[in-house]
Amino acid sequence: MDFVKIRGKDIQDCFMQMKMKYGPEAHVYEQRVVTEGGLFGSKLFAKKYVEIEVGVPEQQNSKDRVEKKLQDLKNLLRQKSEEEPKRKSLNDIQPILAKEKEKKFFSEDSLTEEVSNENSSYPLDEEIPKTKELGISFKDEIIKPISKPTQDSIFLRRLKERFIKEGLSADYTEEILSKADKHLSYIDKAKSSVVNEKVAHIFEERISTDPDLFSGVGRGQRKVIFLIGPTGSGKTTTIAKLAAKYFLHMGRMVSLYTTDNYRIAAIEQLKRYADTMEIPFQAVKDIRKFKENLDRDGSELILIDTAGYNHKNSDFYSKMEMYTEAFSENDQVENILVFSATASASNLKSVFEAYEKIGYKRLILTKLDEAECISSIIELADTHNKTFTYLSIGQEVPFDIIPASKKVLSELVVYPEKIKDIKGEAFTFSNNTP
């Protein structure tokens, strides 16, 4: 490996010189900005240049070979320019060809001889077909690597390795990064910030968000939301945060219910939240009484905490159907899956697929502040056609919850170190609050 220096007005000029002189095998090892000139040895009026140090394989570093190719091209262009007035045009040659073809006696050799006789100053070794072949060879060896580089970006390779290590499938990773590769120029691929920004933008296009719990609710309808999810996913804390957000912050009439009759501590915890906010609360133990309370409930939004059943337990699904049937046609009922960002990719996949039986469209991601990465979660949501609605980022009620954002989620995939910097919302009390 030999090392050479190339200087140009900017980095793109340097890259162009590198590819023209040394071909696609050359690599940049270092780049710097240098100054020349200057008034009385100072930097005043000095010119700035970009200088790169290039590593070139020995077989590609033959200056004689490169200079000969360039000189041949110059000679060819000069000779073509000088001989242009003497050369017959295509219109002049066509009648000759047509005449000879009608007589059926000419051959390729005779045609070459005919053209040579018509213009003796036109060398046979530089007839039009061979000139064209030389042009193709020059384009393939010098120009093509610039317009369509074959080398992968080291930053794309690093992202690929990290994504797969974080649990992203190889096929999904390849799909995302291949799309990024197609939309990045050769210069862009050498800049980590540009590569990361493009990959984040592609993830942003794949992510779906809808943080409005009343999305799709018609006039006169009441919104009913069952928060479903495995044990320990954070449903009880999340339902309290949502109640505070919509009641205290947005001035909506909210009621809390729970079907979790197994964890007494969870019932007491949710009741304390409801008493503090002075909103209705009921622990559902009897379906008949549940229906009676629903008929008297004048709330706009009903949030229901469900027990953290094992999602493999079939009894859970039958009870969910029973609770759902207690509502009328004026109620828009929706199930939202609550799951922890700290769960493993394999566990999350089984949860996503198991709860499909009762149906859900939207997701609430909890314990985001405790997670190291969310790349596998984004893939699951994308491949299962799910929409993020809220992100829970701590235990403090009501502040540690934020609306799901495409931009935030996509940036957290590419920059997982930013997870620790996410902060909750600063709520203000609504004037409509009683």
C-alpha positions as CSV (number, residue, x, y, z in Angstrom):
1,M,0.0,0.0,0.0
2,D,1.3,3.4,-1.0
3,F,0.1,6.8,0.4
4,V,-0.3,9.9,-1.6
5,K,-1.7,13.4,-0.9
6,I,-4.3,15.2,-3.0
7,R,-5.3,18.8,-2.6
8,G,-8.4,20.5,-3.9
9,K,-10.8,23.4,-3.3
10,D,-13.2,21.2,-1.3
11,I,-13.6,17.6,-0.2
12,Q,-15.7,16.7,-3.3
13,D,-13.0,18.0,-5.6
14,C,-10.4,15.8,-3.7
15,F,-12.6,12.7,-4.1
16,M,-13.0,13.4,-7.8
17,Q,-9.3,13.6,-8.3
18,M,-8.7,10.5,-6.2
19,K,-11.1,8.5,-8.3
20,M,-9.8,9.9,-11.6
21,K,-6.2,9.1,-10.8
22,Y,-6.3,6.0,-8.7
23,G,-9.6,4.3,-9.4
24,P,-12.1,2.7,-7.0
25,E,-9.5,0.8,-4.9
26,A,-8.2,4.0,-3.4
27,H,-9.3,4.9,0.2
28,V,-9.2,8.1,2.2
29,Y,-7.2,7.7,5.5
30,E,-7.1,11.3,6.6
31,Q,-8.4,14.7,5.6
32,R,-7.4,18.2,6.8
33,V,-7.8,21.9,5.9
34,V,-4.6,23.7,4.9
35,T,-3.8,27.3,4.1
36,E,-1.4,28.8,1.7
37,G,-0.2,32.3,1.1
38,G,-1.2,35.1,3.4
39,L,0.0,38.6,3.8
40,F,3.5,38.8,5.4
41,G,3.4,35.3,6.6
42,S,0.0,35.7,8.4
43,K,-3.3,34.1,7.6
44,L,-4.7,37.3,6.2
45,F,-5.9,36.7,2.6
46,A,-4.6,33.2,2.8
47,K,-6.3,30.6,0.6
48,K,-7.8,27.5,2.2
49,Y,-7.6,24.1,0.6
50,V,-8.8,20.6,1.6
51,E,-6.0,18.0,1.6
52,I,-6.6,14.2,1.8
53,E,-4.2,11.4,2.4
54,V,-5.0,8.4,0.2
55,G,-4.0,4.8,0.4
56,V,-3.5,3.2,-3.0
57,P,-2.7,-0.5,-3.7
58,E,0.6,-0.9,-5.5
59,Q,-0.9,-2.3,-8.6
60,Q,-3.2,0.8,-8.8
61,N,-0.4,3.3,-8.1
62,S,1.4,3.1,-11.4
63,K,1.6,6.8,-12.5
64,D,2.8,5.7,-15.9
65,R,-0.3,3.6,-16.4
66,V,-2.7,6.4,-15.3
67,E,-0.8,9.1,-17.2
68,K,-0.6,7.0,-20.3
69,K,-4.4,6.5,-20.3
70,L,-5.0,10.2,-19.8
71,Q,-2.4,11.1,-22.5
72,D,-4.0,8.6,-24.9
73,L,-7.3,10.2,-24.4
74,K,-5.9,13.7,-24.9
75,N,-4.2,12.6,-28.1
76,L,-7.3,11.0,-29.4
77,L,-9.4,14.1,-28.8
78,R,-6.8,16.3,-30.4
79,Q,-6.5,14.0,-33.4
80,K,-10.2,13.8,-33.9
81,S,-10.5,17.6,-33.7
82,E,-7.7,18.1,-36.3
83,E,-9.2,15.5,-38.7
84,E,-12.8,16.5,-38.4
85,P,-12.8,18.6,-41.7
86,K,-11.3,15.7,-43.7
87,R,-13.5,12.9,-42.4
88,K,-16.5,11.9,-44.4
89,S,-19.9,12.3,-42.6
90,L,-22.3,9.5,-42.2
91,N,-24.5,10.9,-44.9
92,D,-21.6,10.7,-47.3
93,I,-20.8,7.0,-46.5
94,Q,-24.4,5.7,-46.4
95,P,-24.9,5.9,-50.3
96,I,-21.7,4.0,-50.7
97,L,-22.9,1.3,-48.3
98,A,-26.3,1.1,-49.9
99,K,-24.8,0.8,-53.4
100,E,-22.4,-1.9,-52.3
101,K,-25.1,-3.9,-50.5
102,E,-27.3,-3.9,-53.7
103,K,-24.4,-5.4,-55.6
104,K,-24.0,-8.2,-53.0
105,F,-20.2,-8.4,-53.4
106,F,-18.8,-6.3,-50.6
107,S,-17.4,-7.6,-47.3
108,E,-16.3,-6.1,-44.1
109,D,-12.7,-6.0,-45.3
110,S,-13.7,-4.3,-48.6
111,L,-15.7,-1.7,-46.7
112,T,-12.7,-0.9,-44.5
113,E,-10.6,-0.6,-47.6
114,E,-13.2,1.7,-49.3
115,V,-13.4,4.0,-46.3
116,S,-9.6,4.0,-46.1
117,N,-9.3,4.9,-49.8
118,E,-11.8,7.7,-49.5
119,N,-9.9,9.3,-46.6
120,S,-6.3,8.1,-46.5
121,S,-5.5,10.4,-43.6
122,Y,-7.9,8.5,-41.4
123,P,-5.8,5.7,-39.7
124,L,-7.3,2.2,-39.7
125,D,-6.4,1.6,-36.1
126,E,-8.6,4.6,-35.1
127,E,-11.7,3.9,-37.0
128,I,-15.0,4.8,-35.4
129,P,-15.8,1.4,-33.8
130,K,-12.4,1.3,-32.0
131,T,-12.7,4.9,-30.9
132,K,-16.1,4.0,-29.3
133,E,-14.6,1.0,-27.5
134,L,-11.9,3.2,-26.0
135,G,-14.5,5.6,-24.7
136,I,-16.4,2.8,-23.0
137,S,-13.3,1.4,-21.4
138,F,-12.4,4.8,-20.0
139,K,-15.9,5.4,-18.6
140,D,-16.0,2.0,-17.0
141,E,-12.7,2.3,-15.3
142,I,-12.7,5.9,-14.2
143,I,-16.1,7.6,-14.3
144,K,-18.4,4.7,-13.2
145,P,-16.9,4.3,-9.7
146,I,-17.7,8.0,-9.0
147,S,-21.3,7.9,-10.1
148,K,-22.1,4.5,-8.7
149,P,-19.6,3.4,-6.0
150,T,-19.5,-0.3,-5.1
151,Q,-18.0,0.1,-1.6
152,D,-20.3,-0.1,1.4
153,S,-20.3,2.7,4.0
154,I,-18.5,1.8,7.2
155,F,-21.2,3.7,9.1
156,L,-24.0,1.6,7.5
157,R,-22.1,-1.5,8.4
158,R,-21.7,-0.4,12.0
159,L,-25.5,0.3,12.2
160,K,-26.2,-3.1,10.8
161,E,-24.0,-4.8,13.4
162,R,-25.6,-2.8,16.2
163,F,-29.2,-3.3,15.1
164,I,-28.8,-7.1,14.8
165,K,-27.1,-7.2,18.3
166,E,-30.0,-5.3,19.7
167,G,-32.5,-7.8,18.4
168,L,-33.5,-6.5,15.0
169,S,-34.0,-9.3,12.5
170,A,-31.4,-9.6,9.7
171,D,-34.1,-9.2,7.0
172,Y,-35.7,-6.1,8.5
173,T,-32.2,-4.5,9.1
174,E,-31.2,-5.2,5.5
175,E,-34.5,-3.7,4.2
176,I,-34.0,-0.5,6.2
177,L,-30.3,0.0,5.4
178,S,-30.6,-0.9,1.7
179,K,-33.2,1.8,1.3
180,A,-30.9,4.2,3.1
181,D,-28.0,3.2,0.9
182,K,-30.0,3.9,-2.3
183,H,-30.7,7.5,-1.2
184,L,-27.1,8.3,-0.1
185,S,-24.4,9.6,-2.4
186,Y,-20.8,8.4,-2.1
187,I,-19.9,11.6,-0.3
188,D,-22.8,11.3,2.1
189,K,-21.9,7.7,3.0
190,A,-18.6,9.0,4.4
191,K,-20.4,11.2,6.9
192,S,-21.7,9.4,10.0
193,S,-24.2,12.2,10.8
194,V,-25.7,12.2,7.3
195,V,-26.0,8.4,7.4
196,N,-27.6,8.3,10.8
197,E,-30.0,11.1,9.8
198,K,-31.1,9.2,6.7
199,V,-31.7,5.9,8.6
200,A,-33.7,7.7,11.3
201,H,-35.8,9.3,8.5
202,I,-36.6,5.9,7.0
203,F,-37.6,4.6,10.5
204,E,-39.8,7.7,10.9
205,E,-41.6,6.8,7.7
206,R,-42.3,3.3,9.0
207,I,-43.5,4.3,12.5
208,S,-47.2,5.0,13.1
209,T,-48.4,7.2,16.0
210,D,-51.8,8.5,17.2
211,P,-51.7,10.0,20.8
212,D,-55.4,11.2,20.8
213,L,-57.5,8.7,22.9
214,F,-60.6,10.2,21.4
215,S,-59.5,9.6,17.8
216,G,-62.5,8.4,15.7
217,V,-65.1,9.0,18.4
218,G,-68.4,10.3,16.8
219,R,-70.8,12.9,18.2
220,G,-72.6,11.7,21.3
221,Q,-70.3,8.7,21.7
222,R,-68.4,7.8,24.9
223,K,-64.9,6.5,24.7
224,V,-64.1,3.3,26.6
225,I,-60.5,2.0,26.8
226,F,-59.4,-1.3,28.3
227,L,-55.7,-1.2,29.1
228,I,-54.5,-4.8,28.5
229,G,-51.1,-6.3,28.9
230,P,-49.0,-8.9,30.8
231,T,-48.2,-8.7,34.5
232,G,-45.8,-6.0,35.5
233,S,-46.2,-4.0,32.3
234,G,-47.2,-0.9,34.3
235,K,-50.9,-0.7,33.4
236,T,-52.1,0.7,36.8
237,T,-49.6,3.6,36.9
238,T,-50.3,4.3,33.2
239,I,-54.0,4.5,33.7
240,A,-53.5,7.0,36.5
241,K,-51.3,9.2,34.3
242,L,-53.8,9.2,31.5
243,A,-56.7,10.1,33.8
244,A,-54.7,13.0,35.2
245,K,-53.7,14.2,31.7
246,Y,-57.3,14.1,30.3
247,F,-59.0,15.3,33.5
248,L,-56.6,17.8,35.1
249,H,-54.9,19.0,31.9
250,M,-57.6,18.8,29.2
251,G,-60.7,19.2,31.3
252,R,-62.4,16.0,30.2
253,M,-64.8,14.0,32.4
254,V,-63.0,10.8,33.3
255,S,-64.0,7.6,35.2
256,L,-61.7,4.8,36.4
257,Y,-62.6,1.2,36.7
258,T,-60.6,-2.0,37.4
259,T,-61.3,-5.6,36.7
260,D,-58.2,-6.7,38.7
261,N,-59.6,-8.3,41.8
262,Y,-56.5,-10.3,42.5
263,R,-54.0,-7.6,43.6
264,I,-55.6,-5.7,46.5
265,A,-52.6,-3.3,46.5
266,A,-53.3,-2.3,42.9
267,I,-56.9,-1.6,43.6
268,E,-56.0,0.6,46.6
269,Q,-53.4,2.4,44.6
270,L,-55.8,3.3,41.8
271,K,-58.5,4.3,44.3
272,R,-56.1,6.7,45.9
273,Y,-55.4,8.3,42.6
274,A,-59.1,8.6,41.8
275,D,-59.9,10.1,45.2
276,T,-57.0,12.6,44.9
277,M,-58.4,13.8,41.5
278,E,-62.0,13.5,42.7
279,I,-63.1,11.3,39.8
280,P,-65.4,8.2,39.9
281,F,-63.8,4.8,40.6
282,Q,-65.2,1.3,40.8
283,A,-63.7,-2.2,41.2
284,V,-65.7,-4.5,39.0
285,K,-66.7,-7.7,40.7
286,D,-70.2,-8.2,39.4
287,I,-71.3,-7.8,35.8
288,R,-74.8,-6.7,36.7
289,K,-73.6,-3.9,39.0
290,F,-71.0,-3.0,36.4
291,K,-73.8,-2.4,33.8
292,E,-75.8,-0.3,36.3
293,N,-72.9,1.9,37.1
294,L,-72.1,2.4,33.4
295,D,-75.7,3.5,32.8
296,R,-75.4,6.2,35.4
297,D,-71.8,7.2,34.4
298,G,-71.8,10.6,32.6
299,S,-68.1,10.6,31.8
300,E,-66.7,11.2,28.3
301,L,-63.8,8.9,28.9
302,I,-63.8,5.5,30.8
303,L,-60.4,4.0,31.5
304,I,-60.4,0.4,32.7
305,D,-57.4,-1.3,34.3
306,T,-57.4,-5.1,33.7
307,A,-55.7,-7.9,35.6
308,G,-52.2,-8.9,34.6
309,Y,-53.2,-12.4,33.5
310,N,-50.7,-14.6,31.8
311,H,-51.5,-14.0,28.2
312,K,-51.4,-17.8,27.6
313,N,-54.4,-18.2,29.9
314,S,-57.6,-18.7,27.9
315,D,-59.8,-17.6,30.8
316,F,-58.6,-14.0,30.3
317,Y,-60.1,-13.8,26.8
318,S,-63.6,-15.1,27.8
319,K,-63.8,-12.5,30.7
320,M,-62.7,-9.7,28.3
321,E,-65.6,-10.6,26.0
322,M,-68.0,-10.5,28.9
323,Y,-66.9,-7.0,30.0
324,T,-67.0,-5.7,26.5
325,E,-70.6,-6.9,26.1
326,A,-71.7,-4.7,29.0
327,F,-71.4,-1.5,26.9
328,S,-73.9,-0.1,24.5
329,E,-73.7,1.0,20.8
330,N,-73.1,4.6,22.0
331,D,-69.8,3.5,23.5
332,Q,-66.7,3.3,21.3
333,V,-64.7,0.5,23.0
334,E,-61.0,0.0,22.3
335,N,-58.3,-2.2,23.7
336,I,-54.8,-0.7,24.0
337,L,-51.8,-3.0,24.7
338,V,-49.5,-1.8,27.4
339,F,-46.0,-3.4,27.4
340,S,-42.6,-2.8,28.9
341,A,-39.6,-1.5,26.9
342,T,-37.4,-3.7,29.0
343,A,-38.9,-7.0,27.9
344,S,-36.9,-9.2,25.6
345,A,-37.6,-9.3,21.8
346,S,-38.8,-12.9,21.9
347,N,-41.2,-12.2,24.9
348,L,-42.6,-9.1,23.2
349,K,-43.3,-11.1,20.0
350,S,-45.3,-13.7,21.9
351,V,-47.2,-10.9,23.8
352,F,-48.0,-9.1,20.5
353,E,-49.3,-12.3,18.9
354,A,-51.2,-13.6,21.9
355,Y,-53.3,-10.5,22.4
356,E,-54.3,-10.4,18.8
357,K,-57.1,-12.8,19.8
358,I,-59.0,-10.0,21.6
359,G,-57.9,-7.4,19.1
360,Y,-56.0,-4.2,19.6
361,K,-54.5,-1.5,17.3
362,R,-52.7,0.9,19.5
363,L,-49.7,0.6,21.9
364,I,-48.5,2.2,25.1
365,L,-44.8,1.7,25.7
366,T,-43.8,1.8,29.4
367,K,-40.5,1.9,31.4
368,L,-38.8,3.6,28.4
369,D,-36.4,5.3,30.9
370,E,-35.2,1.8,32.0
371,A,-34.6,0.5,28.4
372,E,-31.2,0.3,26.6
373,C,-32.7,0.2,23.1
374,I,-36.1,0.0,21.3
375,S,-35.1,-1.2,17.8
376,S,-36.8,-4.6,18.2
377,I,-40.0,-2.9,19.5
378,I,-40.1,-0.7,16.4
379,E,-39.8,-3.7,14.1
380,L,-42.6,-5.6,16.0
381,A,-44.9,-2.6,15.7
382,D,-44.2,-2.1,12.1
383,T,-44.5,-5.8,11.0
384,H,-47.7,-6.1,13.1
385,N,-49.2,-2.9,11.8
386,K,-49.6,-1.3,15.2
387,T,-49.7,2.4,16.3
388,F,-47.9,4.0,19.3
389,T,-50.1,6.3,21.4
390,Y,-48.1,7.2,24.5
391,L,-44.7,6.6,26.0
392,S,-44.3,6.2,29.8
393,I,-40.9,7.3,31.0
394,G,-41.0,7.0,34.8
395,Q,-43.1,6.4,37.8
396,E,-44.2,9.9,38.7
397,V,-47.9,10.6,38.2
398,P,-49.0,12.5,36.1
399,F,-45.8,13.9,34.6
400,D,-43.8,10.9,33.4
401,I,-45.8,10.3,30.2
402,I,-45.6,11.9,26.8
403,P,-47.5,11.5,23.5
404,A,-45.8,9.2,21.1
405,S,-43.9,11.0,18.4
406,K,-42.5,9.5,15.1
407,K,-39.4,11.7,15.3
408,V,-38.7,10.8,18.9
409,L,-39.0,7.1,18.4
410,S,-37.0,7.0,15.2
411,E,-34.2,9.0,16.8
412,L,-34.1,6.7,19.8
413,V,-33.6,3.8,17.5
414,V,-30.5,5.4,15.9
415,Y,-29.3,7.2,19.0
416,P,-30.3,4.9,22.0
417,E,-28.1,7.0,24.3
418,K,-30.7,9.7,24.1
419,I,-33.2,7.6,26.0
420,K,-31.9,8.8,29.3
421,D,-32.5,12.4,28.2
422,I,-36.3,12.1,27.7
423,K,-38.3,14.2,30.1
424,G,-42.0,14.2,30.9
425,E,-44.5,17.0,30.2
426,A,-45.0,20.0,32.4
427,F,-48.8,20.0,33.0
428,T,-50.9,23.0,33.7
429,F,-54.4,22.8,35.2
430,S,-57.3,23.4,32.8
431,N,-59.7,26.3,33.4
432,N,-62.5,23.8,32.9
433,T,-61.4,21.6,35.8
434,P,-64.0,21.7,38.7
